[in-house]
Amino acid sequence: MIPPLDVYSVRTDETSWLGPADSLEKALEIVRQTGAGSYLIFSQTTGHKNFYEVDPNGTIQQRYRPSGASSNEVI
């Protein structure tokens, strides 16, 4: 089975694929390990794109929730 999530690093002029993830928890671990910056997690199942920001302390904050997603729906 193909993992349902794709993780991307988003830079000013470049988006780089970091790899697949089986769950949001694993996707966020990839993001945290990669370091400070902006990230996109794309769900192949729902088509939703969620954006996250990681600060230098490793704190992850969601920056965008797709329209139509409920407040407790992450992807």
N, CA, C and O atoms as a Maestro MAE file, in Angstrom:
{
 s_m_m2io_version
 :::
 2.0.0
}

f_m_ct {
 s_m_title
 :::
 protein
 m_atom[300] {
  # First column is atom index #
  i_m_mmod_type
  r_m_x_coord
  r_m_y_coord
  r_m_z_coord
  i_m_residue_number
  s_m_chain_name
  s_m_pdb_residue_name
  s_m_pdb_atom_name
  i_m_atomic_number
  :::
  1 25 0.833 -1.177 0.000 1 A "MET " " N  " 7
  2 3 0.000 0.000 0.000 1 A "MET " " CA " 6
  3 2 0.887 1.253 0.000 1 A "MET " " C  " 6
  4 15 1.896 1.302 0.703 1 A "MET " " O  " 8
  5 25 0.516 2.236 -0.770 2 A "ILE " " N  " 7
  6 3 1.238 3.498 -0.843 2 A "ILE " " CA " 6
  7 2 0.849 4.341 0.375 2 A "ILE " " C  " 6
  8 15 -0.337 4.497 0.663 2 A "ILE " " O  " 8
  9 25 1.854 4.892 1.103 3 A "PRO " " N  " 7
  10 3 1.524 5.754 2.243 3 A "PRO " " CA " 6
  11 2 0.636 6.917 1.794 3 A "PRO " " C  " 6
  12 15 0.861 7.491 0.728 3 A "PRO " " O  " 8
  13 25 -0.372 7.268 2.600 4 A "PRO " " N  " 7
  14 3 -1.353 8.276 2.185 4 A "PRO " " CA " 6
  15 2 -0.884 9.720 2.242 4 A "PRO " " C  " 6
  16 15 -1.542 10.596 1.679 4 A "PRO " " O  " 8
  17 25 0.241 9.995 2.908 5 A "LEU " " N  " 7
  18 3 0.686 11.382 3.063 5 A "LEU " " CA " 6
  19 2 2.033 11.610 2.394 5 A "LEU " " C  " 6
  20 15 2.904 10.741 2.420 5 A "LEU " " O  " 8
  21 25 2.196 12.778 1.796 6 A "ASP " " N  " 7
  22 3 3.469 13.220 1.240 6 A "ASP " " CA " 6
  23 2 3.896 14.462 1.994 6 A "ASP " " C  " 6
  24 15 3.083 15.343 2.272 6 A "ASP " " O  " 8
  25 25 5.186 14.529 2.326 7 A "VAL " " N  " 7
  26 3 5.731 15.647 3.097 7 A "VAL " " CA " 6
  27 2 6.683 16.438 2.208 7 A "VAL " " C  " 6
  28 15 7.568 15.871 1.567 7 A "VAL " " O  " 8
  29 25 6.491 17.761 2.177 8 A "TYR " " N  " 7
  30 3 7.313 18.650 1.350 8 A "TYR " " CA " 6
  31 2 7.884 19.775 2.194 8 A "TYR " " C  " 6
  32 15 7.235 20.271 3.115 8 A "TYR " " O  " 8
  33 25 9.099 20.169 1.871 9 A "SER " " N  " 7
  34 3 9.709 21.375 2.421 9 A "SER " " CA " 6
  35 2 9.403 22.496 1.444 9 A "SER " " C  " 6
  36 15 9.585 22.333 0.237 9 A "SER " " O  " 8
  37 25 8.938 23.640 1.954 10 A "VAL " " N  " 7
  38 3 8.560 24.766 1.100 10 A "VAL " " CA " 6
  39 2 9.510 25.935 1.381 10 A "VAL " " C  " 6
  40 15 9.531 26.482 2.483 10 A "VAL " " O  " 8
  41 25 10.287 26.302 0.376 11 A "ARG " " N  " 7
  42 3 11.212 27.436 0.472 11 A "ARG " " CA " 6
  43 2 10.751 28.498 -0.511 11 A "ARG " " C  " 6
  44 15 9.827 28.253 -1.287 11 A "ARG " " O  " 8
  45 25 11.360 29.650 -0.496 12 A "THR " " N  " 7
  46 3 10.945 30.774 -1.323 12 A "THR " " CA " 6
  47 2 10.767 30.397 -2.792 12 A "THR " " C  " 6
  48 15 9.710 30.655 -3.366 12 A "THR " " O  " 8
  49 25 11.765 29.801 -3.400 13 A "ASP " " N  " 7
  50 3 11.690 29.468 -4.821 13 A "ASP " " CA " 6
  51 2 11.721 27.968 -5.089 13 A "ASP " " C  " 6
  52 15 11.947 27.546 -6.224 13 A "ASP " " O  " 8
  53 25 11.499 27.165 -4.063 14 A "GLU " " N  " 7
  54 3 11.696 25.730 -4.234 14 A "GLU " " CA " 6
  55 2 10.821 24.929 -3.282 14 A "GLU " " C  " 6
  56 15 10.671 25.281 -2.112 14 A "GLU " " O  " 8
  57 25 10.252 23.860 -3.791 15 A "THR " " N  " 7
  58 3 9.531 22.894 -2.968 15 A "THR " " CA " 6
  59 2 10.214 21.557 -3.170 15 A "THR " " C  " 6
  60 15 10.397 21.107 -4.301 15 A "THR " " O  " 8
  61 25 10.592 20.919 -2.064 16 A "SER " " N  " 7
  62 3 11.304 19.645 -2.133 16 A "SER " " CA " 6
  63 2 10.508 18.564 -1.424 16 A "SER " " C  " 6
  64 15 10.040 18.765 -0.304 16 A "SER " " O  " 8
  65 25 10.354 17.414 -2.076 17 A "TRP " " N  " 7
  66 3 9.676 16.272 -1.471 17 A "TRP " " CA " 6
  67 2 10.615 15.640 -0.459 17 A "TRP " " C  " 6
  68 15 11.757 15.313 -0.782 17 A "TRP " " O  " 8
  69 25 10.131 15.470 0.770 18 A "LEU " " N  " 7
  70 3 10.945 14.868 1.824 18 A "LEU " " CA " 6
  71 2 10.654 13.391 2.012 18 A "LEU " " C  " 6
  72 15 11.480 12.658 2.555 18 A "LEU " " O  " 8
  73 25 9.487 12.950 1.566 19 A "GLY " " N  " 7
  74 3 9.161 11.536 1.665 19 A "GLY " " CA " 6
  75 2 7.710 11.295 2.017 19 A "GLY " " C  " 6
  76 15 6.952 12.233 2.263 19 A "GLY " " O  " 8
  77 25 7.326 10.010 2.040 20 A "PRO " " N  " 7
  78 3 5.955 9.632 2.386 20 A "PRO " " CA " 6
  79 2 5.818 9.380 3.883 20 A "PRO " " C  " 6
  80 15 6.814 9.211 4.586 20 A "PRO " " O  " 8
  81 25 4.586 9.355 4.362 21 A "ALA " " N  " 7
  82 3 4.303 9.027 5.761 21 A "ALA " " CA " 6
  83 2 2.984 8.270 5.841 21 A "ALA " " C  " 6
  84 15 2.042 8.542 5.096 21 A "ALA " " O  " 8
  85 25 2.941 7.315 6.764 22 A "ASP " " N  " 7
  86 3 1.731 6.517 6.979 22 A "ASP " " CA " 6
  87 2 0.706 7.231 7.851 22 A "ASP " " C  " 6
  88 15 -0.480 6.903 7.818 22 A "ASP " " O  " 8
  89 25 1.166 8.215 8.635 23 A "SER " " N  " 7
  90 3 0.262 8.910 9.549 23 A "SER " " CA " 6
  91 2 0.728 10.353 9.720 23 A "SER " " C  " 6
  92 15 1.854 10.707 9.369 23 A "SER " " O  " 8
  93 25 -0.157 11.170 10.262 24 A "LEU " " N  " 7
  94 3 0.199 12.562 10.524 24 A "LEU " " CA " 6
  95 2 1.326 12.621 11.548 24 A "LEU " " C  " 6
  96 15 2.227 13.451 11.431 24 A "LEU " " O  " 8
  97 25 1.282 11.762 12.535 25 A "GLU " " N  " 7
  98 3 2.337 11.734 13.558 25 A "GLU " " CA " 6
  99 2 3.708 11.511 12.919 25 A "GLU " " C  " 6
  100 15 4.675 12.188 13.268 25 A "GLU " " O  " 8
  101 25 3.790 10.563 11.984 26 A "LYS " " N  " 7
  102 3 5.065 10.294 11.311 26 A "LYS " " CA " 6
  103 2 5.460 11.451 10.396 26 A "LYS " " C  " 6
  104 15 6.640 11.785 10.288 26 A "LYS " " O  " 8
  105 25 4.476 12.062 9.739 27 A "ALA " " N  " 7
  106 3 4.764 13.209 8.864 27 A "ALA " " CA " 6
  107 2 5.330 14.365 9.676 27 A "ALA " " C  " 6
  108 15 6.284 15.016 9.250 27 A "ALA " " O  " 8
  109 25 4.751 14.622 10.839 28 A "LEU " " N  " 7
  110 3 5.236 15.716 11.680 28 A "LEU " " CA " 6
  111 2 6.606 15.411 12.270 28 A "LEU " " C  " 6
  112 15 7.380 16.329 12.540 28 A "LEU " " O  " 8
  113 25 6.914 14.139 12.470 29 A "GLU " " N  " 7
  114 3 8.255 13.769 12.932 29 A "GLU " " CA " 6
  115 2 9.290 14.063 11.845 29 A "GLU " " C  " 6
  116 15 10.390 14.526 12.148 29 A "GLU " " O  " 8
  117 25 8.947 13.798 10.587 30 A "ILE " " N  " 7
  118 3 9.836 14.143 9.465 30 A "ILE " " CA " 6
  119 2 10.082 15.646 9.460 30 A "ILE " " C  " 6
  120 15 11.217 16.099 9.306 30 A "ILE " " O  " 8
  121 25 9.009 16.414 9.628 31 A "VAL " " N  " 7
  122 3 9.089 17.879 9.640 31 A "VAL " " CA " 6
  123 2 9.990 18.349 10.786 31 A "VAL " " C  " 6
  124 15 10.869 19.188 10.589 31 A "VAL " " O  " 8
  125 25 9.765 17.806 11.971 32 A "ARG " " N  " 7
  126 3 10.540 18.217 13.152 32 A "ARG " " CA " 6
  127 2 12.022 17.893 12.967 32 A "ARG " " C  " 6
  128 15 12.880 18.700 13.324 32 A "ARG " " O  " 8
  129 25 12.329 16.722 12.415 33 A "GLN " " N  " 7
  130 3 13.718 16.309 12.216 33 A "GLN " " CA " 6
  131 2 14.422 17.143 11.149 33 A "GLN " " C  " 6
  132 15 15.641 17.312 11.196 33 A "GLN " " O  " 8
  133 25 13.667 17.660 10.197 34 A "THR " " N  " 7
  134 3 14.259 18.437 9.109 34 A "THR " " CA " 6
  135 2 14.678 19.822 9.591 34 A "THR " " C  " 6
  136 15 15.623 20.400 9.056 34 A "THR " " O  " 8
  137 25 13.991 20.359 10.589 35 A "GLY " " N  " 7
  138 3 14.408 21.629 11.173 35 A "GLY " " CA " 6
  139 2 13.481 22.782 10.862 35 A "GLY " " C  " 6
  140 15 12.421 22.612 10.259 35 A "GLY " " O  " 8
  141 25 13.905 23.957 11.287 36 A "ALA " " N  " 7
  142 3 13.093 25.161 11.138 36 A "ALA " " CA " 6
  143 2 12.775 25.432 9.675 36 A "ALA " " C  " 6
  144 15 13.616 25.241 8.797 36 A "ALA " " O  " 8
  145 25 11.539 25.885 9.424 37 A "GLY " " N  " 7
  146 3 11.133 26.219 8.070 37 A "GLY " " CA " 6
  147 2 9.650 25.987 7.851 37 A "GLY " " C  " 6
  148 15 8.894 25.773 8.799 37 A "GLY " " O  " 8
  149 25 9.244 26.032 6.595 38 A "SER " " N  " 7
  150 3 7.849 25.848 6.199 38 A "SER " " CA " 6
  151 2 7.686 24.501 5.510 38 A "SER " " C  " 6
  152 15 8.563 24.048 4.774 38 A "SER " " O  " 8
  153 25 6.536 23.869 5.767 39 A "TYR " " N  " 7
  154 3 6.297 22.528 5.242 39 A "TYR " " CA " 6
  155 2 4.857 22.379 4.770 39 A "TYR " " C  " 6
  156 15 3.953 23.073 5.234 39 A "TYR " " O  " 8
  157 25 4.676 21.464 3.846 40 A "LEU " " N  " 7
  158 3 3.367 21.110 3.314 40 A "LEU " " CA " 6
  159 2 3.190 19.616 3.503 40 A "LEU " " C  " 6
  160 15 4.076 18.830 3.165 40 A "LEU " " O  " 8
  161 25 2.042 19.224 4.044 41 A "ILE " " N  " 7
  162 3 1.694 17.809 4.119 41 A "ILE " " CA " 6
  163 2 0.454 17.630 3.263 41 A "ILE " " C  " 6
  164 15 -0.585 18.247 3.498 41 A "ILE " " O  " 8
  165 25 0.589 16.767 2.262 42 A "PHE " " N  " 7
  166 3 -0.484 16.536 1.297 42 A "PHE " " CA " 6
  167 2 -1.074 15.152 1.515 42 A "PHE " " C  " 6
  168 15 -0.345 14.161 1.570 42 A "PHE " " O  " 8
  169 25 -2.398 15.086 1.641 43 A "SER " " N  " 7
  170 3 -3.097 13.815 1.783 43 A "SER " " CA " 6
  171 2 -3.560 13.332 0.411 43 A "SER " " C  " 6
  172 15 -4.369 13.985 -0.248 43 A "SER " " O  " 8
  173 25 -3.038 12.186 -0.009 44 A "GLN " " N  " 7
  174 3 -3.475 11.606 -1.272 44 A "GLN " " CA " 6
  175 2 -4.897 11.068 -1.164 44 A "GLN " " C  " 6
  176 15 -5.582 10.911 -2.175 44 A "GLN " " O  " 8
  177 25 -5.341 10.786 0.057 45 A "THR " " N  " 7
  178 3 -6.680 10.256 0.286 45 A "THR " " CA " 6
  179 2 -7.749 11.331 0.132 45 A "THR " " C  " 6
  180 15 -8.751 11.122 -0.551 45 A "THR " " O  " 8
  181 25 -7.533 12.490 0.772 46 A "THR " " N  " 7
  182 3 -8.554 13.544 0.770 46 A "THR " " CA " 6
  183 2 -8.258 14.682 -0.198 46 A "THR " " C  " 6
  184 15 -9.163 15.426 -0.574 46 A "THR " " O  " 8
  185 25 -6.995 14.823 -0.606 47 A "GLY " " N  " 7
  186 3 -6.601 15.934 -1.457 47 A "GLY " " CA " 6
  187 2 -6.300 17.205 -0.680 47 A "GLY " " C  " 6
  188 15 -5.954 18.222 -1.280 47 A "GLY " " O  " 8
  189 25 -6.426 17.170 0.653 48 A "HIS " " N  " 7
  190 3 -6.158 18.356 1.473 48 A "HIS " " CA " 6
  191 2 -4.663 18.631 1.550 48 A "HIS " " C  " 6
  192 15 -3.837 17.718 1.551 48 A "HIS " " O  " 8
  193 25 -4.342 19.917 1.614 49 A "LYS " " N  " 7
  194 3 -2.972 20.382 1.790 49 A "LYS " " CA " 6
  195 2 -2.930 21.193 3.079 49 A "LYS " " C  " 6
  196 15 -3.646 22.184 3.221 49 A "LYS " " O  " 8
  197 25 -2.096 20.772 4.007 50 A "ASN " " N  " 7
  198 3 -1.940 21.505 5.255 50 A "ASN " " CA " 6
  199 2 -0.526 22.045 5.337 50 A "ASN " " C  " 6
  200 15 0.437 21.335 5.047 50 A "ASN " " O  " 8
  201 25 -0.407 23.306 5.735 51 A "PHE " " N  " 7
  202 3 0.895 23.953 5.841 51 A "PHE " " CA " 6
  203 2 1.277 24.093 7.308 51 A "PHE " " C  " 6
  204 15 0.446 24.408 8.160 51 A "PHE " " O  " 8
  205 25 2.562 23.851 7.584 52 A "TYR " " N  " 7
  206 3 3.089 23.917 8.943 52 A "TYR " " CA " 6
  207 2 4.352 24.758 8.953 52 A "TYR " " C  " 6
  208 15 5.073 24.845 7.959 52 A "TYR " " O  " 8
  209 25 4.605 25.376 10.101 53 A "GLU " " N  " 7
  210 3 5.816 26.166 10.310 53 A "GLU " " CA " 6
  211 2 6.522 25.576 11.523 53 A "GLU " " C  " 6
  212 15 5.891 25.313 12.547 53 A "GLU " " O  " 8
  213 25 7.836 25.366 11.409 54 A "VAL " " N  " 7
  214 3 8.638 24.880 12.521 54 A "VAL " " CA " 6
  215 2 9.599 25.991 12.916 54 A "VAL " " C  " 6
  216 15 10.344 26.504 12.081 54 A "VAL " " O  " 8
  217 25 9.578 26.362 14.201 55 A "ASP " " N  " 7
  218 3 10.489 27.405 14.662 55 A "ASP " " CA " 6
  219 2 11.833 26.781 15.079 55 A "ASP " " C  " 6
  220 15 11.949 25.557 15.129 55 A "ASP " " O  " 8
  221 25 12.834 27.596 15.374 56 A "PRO " " N  " 7
  222 3 14.159 27.066 15.740 56 A "PRO " " CA " 6
  223 2 14.159 26.168 16.979 56 A "PRO " " C  " 6
  224 15 15.099 25.399 17.183 56 A "PRO " " O  " 8
  225 25 13.113 26.259 17.806 57 A "ASN " " N  " 7
  226 3 13.014 25.412 18.999 57 A "ASN " " CA " 6
  227 2 12.351 24.065 18.710 57 A "ASN " " C  " 6
  228 15 12.244 23.220 19.599 57 A "ASN " " O  " 8
  229 25 11.901 23.865 17.452 58 A "GLY " " N  " 7
  230 3 11.245 22.609 17.080 58 A "GLY " " CA " 6
  231 2 9.752 22.598 17.306 58 A "GLY " " C  " 6
  232 15 9.117 21.550 17.186 58 A "GLY " " O  " 8
  233 25 9.173 23.751 17.632 59 A "THR " " N  " 7
  234 3 7.726 23.850 17.825 59 A "THR " " CA " 6
  235 2 7.048 23.909 16.465 59 A "THR " " C  " 6
  236 15 7.441 24.692 15.600 59 A "THR " " O  " 8
  237 25 6.029 23.080 16.281 60 A "ILE " " N  " 7
  238 3 5.309 23.016 15.009 60 A "ILE " " CA " 6
  239 2 3.956 23.696 15.176 60 A "ILE " " C  " 6
  240 15 3.216 23.410 16.117 60 A "ILE " " O  " 8
  241 25 3.642 24.606 14.245 61 A "GLN " " N  " 7
  242 3 2.340 25.264 14.241 61 A "GLN " " CA " 6
  243 2 1.711 25.117 12.865 61 A "GLN " " C  " 6
  244 15 2.364 25.323 11.843 61 A "GLN " " O  " 8
  245 25 0.435 24.759 12.855 62 A "GLN " " N  " 7
  246 3 -0.286 24.662 11.595 62 A "GLN " " CA " 6
  247 2 -0.583 26.065 11.102 62 A "GLN " " C  " 6
  248 15 -1.024 26.911 11.880 62 A "GLN " " O  " 8
  249 25 -0.348 26.329 9.820 63 A "ARG " " N  " 7
  250 3 -0.545 27.657 9.241 63 A "ARG " " CA " 6
  251 2 -1.748 27.754 8.326 63 A "ARG " " C  " 6
  252 15 -2.188 28.859 8.007 63 A "ARG " " O  " 8
  253 25 -2.293 26.627 7.896 64 A "TYR " " N  " 7
  254 3 -3.407 26.683 6.950 64 A "TYR " " CA " 6
  255 2 -4.272 25.446 7.126 64 A "TYR " " C  " 6
  256 15 -3.765 24.327 7.206 64 A "TYR " " O  " 8
  257 25 -5.573 25.654 7.186 65 A "ARG " " N  " 7
  258 3 -6.521 24.541 7.226 65 A "ARG " " CA " 6
  259 2 -7.396 24.668 5.984 65 A "ARG " " C  " 6
  260 15 -7.962 25.732 5.732 65 A "ARG " " O  " 8
  261 25 -7.510 23.605 5.215 66 A "PRO " " N  " 7
  262 3 -8.306 23.687 3.989 66 A "PRO " " CA " 6
  263 2 -9.754 24.090 4.254 66 A "PRO " " C  " 6
  264 15 -10.332 23.717 5.275 66 A "PRO " " O  " 8
  265 25 -10.326 24.841 3.346 67 A "SER " " N  " 7
  266 3 -11.728 25.214 3.500 67 A "SER " " CA " 6
  267 2 -12.568 23.945 3.486 67 A "SER " " C  " 6
  268 15 -12.293 23.015 2.728 67 A "SER " " O  " 8
  269 25 -13.559 23.917 4.304 68 A "GLY " " N  " 7
  270 3 -14.418 22.743 4.391 68 A "GLY " " CA " 6
  271 2 -13.965 21.751 5.442 68 A "GLY " " C  " 6
  272 15 -14.734 20.861 5.805 68 A "GLY " " O  " 8
  273 25 -12.732 21.872 5.948 69 A "ALA " " N  " 7
  274 3 -12.236 20.975 6.996 69 A "ALA " " CA " 6
  275 2 -12.775 21.447 8.331 69 A "ALA " " C  " 6
  276 15 -12.815 22.648 8.600 69 A "ALA " " O  " 8
  277 25 -13.186 20.513 9.161 70 A "SER " " N  " 7
  278 3 -13.668 20.887 10.484 70 A "SER " " CA " 6
  279 2 -12.492 21.278 11.368 70 A "SER " " C  " 6
  280 15 -11.343 20.974 11.047 70 A "SER " " O  " 8
  281 25 -12.770 21.940 12.462 71 A "SER " " N  " 7
  282 3 -11.713 22.429 13.338 71 A "SER " " CA " 6
  283 2 -10.905 21.308 13.968 71 A "SER " " C  " 6
  284 15 -9.756 21.529 14.352 71 A "SER " " O  " 8
  285 25 -11.476 20.097 14.089 72 A "ASN " " N  " 7
  286 3 -10.722 18.999 14.674 72 A "ASN " " CA " 6
  287 2 -10.179 18.052 13.614 72 A "ASN " " C  " 6
  288 15 -9.582 17.032 13.959 72 A "ASN " " O  " 8
  289 25 -10.366 18.355 12.350 73 A "GLU " " N  " 7
  290 3 -9.847 17.538 11.263 73 A "GLU " " CA " 6
  291 2 -8.500 18.102 10.853 73 A "GLU " " C  " 6
  292 15 -8.402 19.259 10.443 73 A "GLU " " O  " 8
  293 25 -7.470 17.293 10.962 74 A "VAL " " N  " 7
  294 3 -6.138 17.768 10.623 74 A "VAL " " CA " 6
  295 2 -5.873 17.591 9.142 74 A "VAL " " C  " 6
  296 15 -5.365 18.506 8.493 74 A "VAL " " O  " 8
  297 25 -6.199 16.453 8.603 75 A "ILE " " N  " 7
  298 3 -6.014 16.213 7.167 75 A "ILE " " CA " 6
  299 2 -7.212 15.461 6.649 75 A "ILE " " C  " 6
  300 15 -7.277 15.147 5.460 75 A "ILE " " O  " 8
  :::
 }
 m_bond[299] {
  # First column is bond index #
  i_m_from
  i_m_to
  i_m_order
  :::
  1 1 2 1
  2 2 3 1
  3 3 4 2
  4 3 5 1
  5 5 6 1
  6 6 7 1
  7 7 8 2
  8 7 9 1
  9 9 10 1
  10 10 11 1
  11 11 12 2
  12 11 13 1
  13 13 14 1
  14 14 15 1
  15 15 16 2
  16 15 17 1
  17 17 18 1
  18 18 19 1
  19 19 20 2
  20 19 21 1
  21 21 22 1
  22 22 23 1
  23 23 24 2
  24 23 25 1
  25 25 26 1
  26 26 27 1
  27 27 28 2
  28 27 29 1
  29 29 30 1
  30 30 31 1
  31 31 32 2
  32 31 33 1
  33 33 34 1
  34 34 35 1
  35 35 36 2
  36 35 37 1
  37 37 38 1
  38 38 39 1
  39 39 40 2
  40 39 41 1
  41 41 42 1
  42 42 43 1
  43 43 44 2
  44 43 45 1
  45 45 46 1
  46 46 47 1
  47 47 48 2
  48 47 49 1
  49 49 50 1
  50 50 51 1
  51 51 52 2
  52 51 53 1
  53 53 54 1
  54 54 55 1
  55 55 56 2
  56 55 57 1
  57 57 58 1
  58 58 59 1
  59 59 60 2
  60 59 61 1
  61 61 62 1
  62 62 63 1
  63 63 64 2
  64 63 65 1
  65 65 66 1
  66 66 67 1
  67 67 68 2
  68 67 69 1
  69 69 70 1
  70 70 71 1
  71 71 72 2
  72 71 73 1
  73 73 74 1
  74 74 75 1
  75 75 76 2
  76 75 77 1
  77 77 78 1
  78 78 79 1
  79 79 80 2
  80 79 81 1
  81 81 82 1
  82 82 83 1
  83 83 84 2
  84 83 85 1
  85 85 86 1
  86 86 87 1
  87 87 88 2
  88 87 89 1
  89 89 90 1
  90 90 91 1
  91 91 92 2
  92 91 93 1
  93 93 94 1
  94 94 95 1
  95 95 96 2
  96 95 97 1
  97 97 98 1
  98 98 99 1
  99 99 100 2
  100 99 101 1
  101 101 102 1
  102 102 103 1
  103 103 104 2
  104 103 105 1
  105 105 106 1
  106 106 107 1
  107 107 108 2
  108 107 109 1
  109 109 110 1
  110 110 111 1
  111 111 112 2
  112 111 113 1
  113 113 114 1
  114 114 115 1
  115 115 116 2
  116 115 117 1
  117 117 118 1
  118 118 119 1
  119 119 120 2
  120 119 121 1
  121 121 122 1
  122 122 123 1
  123 123 124 2
  124 123 125 1
  125 125 126 1
  126 126 127 1
  127 127 128 2
  128 127 129 1
  129 129 130 1
  130 130 131 1
  131 131 132 2
  132 131 133 1
  133 133 134 1
  134 134 135 1
  135 135 136 2
  136 135 137 1
  137 137 138 1
  138 138 139 1
  139 139 140 2
  140 139 141 1
  141 141 142 1
  142 142 143 1
  143 143 144 2
  144 143 145 1
  145 145 146 1
  146 146 147 1
  147 147 148 2
  148 147 149 1
  149 149 150 1
  150 150 151 1
  151 151 152 2
  152 151 153 1
  153 153 154 1
  154 154 155 1
  155 155 156 2
  156 155 157 1
  157 157 158 1
  158 158 159 1
  159 159 160 2
  160 159 161 1
  161 161 162 1
  162 162 163 1
  163 163 164 2
  164 163 165 1
  165 165 166 1
  166 166 167 1
  167 167 168 2
  168 167 169 1
  169 169 170 1
  170 170 171 1
  171 171 172 2
  172 171 173 1
  173 173 174 1
  174 174 175 1
  175 175 176 2
  176 175 177 1
  177 177 178 1
  178 178 179 1
  179 179 180 2
  180 179 181 1
  181 181 182 1
  182 182 183 1
  183 183 184 2
  184 183 185 1
  185 185 186 1
  186 186 187 1
  187 187 188 2
  188 187 189 1
  189 189 190 1
  190 190 191 1
  191 191 192 2
  192 191 193 1
  193 193 194 1
  194 194 195 1
  195 195 196 2
  196 195 197 1
  197 197 198 1
  198 198 199 1
  199 199 200 2
  200 199 201 1
  201 201 202 1
  202 202 203 1
  203 203 204 2
  204 203 205 1
  205 205 206 1
  206 206 207 1
  207 207 208 2
  208 207 209 1
  209 209 210 1
  210 210 211 1
  211 211 212 2
  212 211 213 1
  213 213 214 1
  214 214 215 1
  215 215 216 2
  216 215 217 1
  217 217 218 1
  218 218 219 1
  219 219 220 2
  220 219 221 1
  221 221 222 1
  222 222 223 1
  223 223 224 2
  224 223 225 1
  225 225 226 1
  226 226 227 1
  227 227 228 2
  228 227 229 1
  229 229 230 1
  230 230 231 1
  231 231 232 2
  232 231 233 1
  233 233 234 1
  234 234 235 1
  235 235 236 2
  236 235 237 1
  237 237 238 1
  238 238 239 1
  239 239 240 2
  240 239 241 1
  241 241 242 1
  242 242 243 1
  243 243 244 2
  244 243 245 1
  245 245 246 1
  246 246 247 1
  247 247 248 2
  248 247 249 1
  249 249 250 1
  250 250 251 1
  251 251 252 2
  252 251 253 1
  253 253 254 1
  254 254 255 1
  255 255 256 2
  256 255 257 1
  257 257 258 1
  258 258 259 1
  259 259 260 2
  260 259 261 1
  261 261 262 1
  262 262 263 1
  263 263 264 2
  264 263 265 1
  265 265 266 1
  266 266 267 1
  267 267 268 2
  268 267 269 1
  269 269 270 1
  270 270 271 1
  271 271 272 2
  272 271 273 1
  273 273 274 1
  274 274 275 1
  275 275 276 2
  276 275 277 1
  277 277 278 1
  278 278 279 1
  279 279 280 2
  280 279 281 1
  281 281 282 1
  282 282 283 1
  283 283 284 2
  284 283 285 1
  285 285 286 1
  286 286 287 1
  287 287 288 2
  288 287 289 1
  289 289 290 1
  290 290 291 1
  291 291 292 2
  292 291 293 1
  293 293 294 1
  294 294 295 1
  295 295 296 2
  296 295 297 1
  297 297 298 1
  298 298 299 1
  299 299 300 2
  :::
 }
}
